[in-house]
Amino acid sequence: MAGKKPTITLDRSLVEAMTAAAHEASIPLSRLITSAAERELRLRLGRTAVSEWQAEHGGFTSEELAAARAEMTDADAAGAGMDGGMDF
């Protein structure tokens, strides 16, 4: 992948924590930072999509929110190789 080297300033303790996390995951620090940035952009897109949907269809009900949370918990558990019941 062709990359660009931007200059950014981060808090020293954040850089140290990110460097340790990258080392523990055996990935380059740049990959960890890229993943974090990509995740933030996906979250923003998701929030925009939800806001647009709610503007057109109205807010979610308590039941819809509970069902969505349960589904996400099940998906997270499946992704972690567990059988559900994770508390977030």
N, C-alpha and C positions, 0 to 999 in steps of 0.2 A: 504494500500500500504506500503510495506517495504521501508523504507527510509534510506538514508545515510546522515550524518551530516557533510558536508564539512565546512572548515573554509575559509571564504572569507572576504575581506576588501572592504567596500563601503564608499563613502563620507557621512559624517554625515547628510548633508541636503538631500541627496537621500534617506537615511534610514528613515528620518523623513517624507518625502513626501510619501514614499511607505507605511509606517506604517499608515499614515492618510488615504491613499487611501484604504488600506485593511480594516481599521475600518469602513469607509464610506460604503464599499461594504459588510460589515459583513462577511468577510472571514479571515482566518488566513494569516499572513504575508507570511508564507512559500508557501501558495497556490498562492498568487499574484506573488511571485518570480518564482515559478514553471511555471505559465502561461506565464510570460514574456520570460522565457528561451525557452519554447516550441514554442512560436510564432517566436522567433529569428531563431530557427532551421528549422521551416517550411518555413520561408522566404528564408533562405539559400538554402534549397532544391529546392524551386521554381525558384530562380535565376539560379541555376545550370541547371535545366530542360530547362529554356528559353535559356540560353547560348548554350546548346547542340543542341536545336532545330534550333536556328539561324545559328549555325555552319554548320548544314546539309542543311537547306533550305534558308538561307539568312536572312537579317534583315527584320523587320516588316516595312510595308509601313505606311505613315502618316494616311491613311484611316483605316488600321487595328488597329493602336494604338488608334485612335479616337473612333472606334467601341468598343474596349475593355474597354476604360475609361467609355463610356456611359453605357455599360453593368454592370461594377462594381458599378457605381453610382446608377443604378436601384436596384442592389442587396443590396447595403448598405441601401438604402431607404426602401426597403421591409423588411429588417432585423430590421430596427428601427421603423417599423410600419408606415412609411410615404409613400407618393405616388410619389417619385422621386423629382428631382430638387435640390438635395443637392449639395452645392459647396464645393470642397475640395481644 
